[in-house]
Amino acid sequence: MTTLLSFRDNFIDALDELYQAETQLLRILPVLARNAHNPDLKSVLKNHLGQARTQAALLESILGELGEPIHEHVRDLPEIMRHSEAAESDREPTDPVVDDAGLIIAARNIEQHAIAAYGRARTYARLLGLDRANELLHTSLHEVAQASVQLSDLSRQFTRPGHNLAASA
């Protein structure tokens, strides 16, 4: 494990982790959306796929401005992989409501990890006085938080009497 020696080193590491996470989401989200039964859940996941593409491009831009290379390797981020492995499998569905609940839980856990990671990167951007990077990261953080709220709203459908999450699936 490399020892990080400065705020800049920590910032670059945070950006690299975020880029790797967004790269993995670009692979995972289409499978999650395909496996979703509820049309609203499909829509949220497909919308987040577009955001992940934009966020990856913003991270490339920030790294480029700092003169840092984009690492082509994809390091598996255990938090993302742990919450998505079961949900992304192309298995036969059991119960649409149970399947969608699992997808929502996996997606919300991934979003919570992303919220923490974007917050970490923003902290380092502020400490380093990198205003443009801070603003770009703030925008991404807001988008991720919105996706988390949308998923939370969908999960509340489970607690409404007589409402079936998989309705119109």
Stockholm file with secondary structure:
# STOCKHOLM 1.0

chainA/1-169         MTTLLSFRDNFIDALDELYQAETQLLRILPVLARNAHNPDLKSVLKNHLGQARTQAALLESILGELGEPIHEHVRDLPEIMRHSEAAESDREPTDPVVDDAGLIIAARNIEQHAIAAYGRARTYARLLGLDRANELLHTSLHEVAQASVQLSDLSRQFTRPGHNLAASA
#=GR chainA/1-169 SS CCCCCSHHHHHHHHHHHHHHHHHHHHHHHHHHHHHCCSHHHHHHHHHHHHHHHHHHHHHHHHHHHTTCCCCCSCCCCHHHHHHHHHHHCCCCCSCHHHHHHHHHHHHHHHHHHHHHHHHHHHHHHHHTTCHHHHHHHHHHHHHHHHHHHHHHHHHGGGGSTTCCTTTTC
#=GC SS_cons         CCCCCSHHHHHHHHHHHHHHHHHHHHHHHHHHHHHCCSHHHHHHHHHHHHHHHHHHHHHHHHHHHTTCCCCCSCCCCHHHHHHHHHHHCCCCCSCHHHHHHHHHHHHHHHHHHHHHHHHHHHHHHHHTTCHHHHHHHHHHHHHHHHHHHHHHHHHGGGGSTTCCTTTTC
//
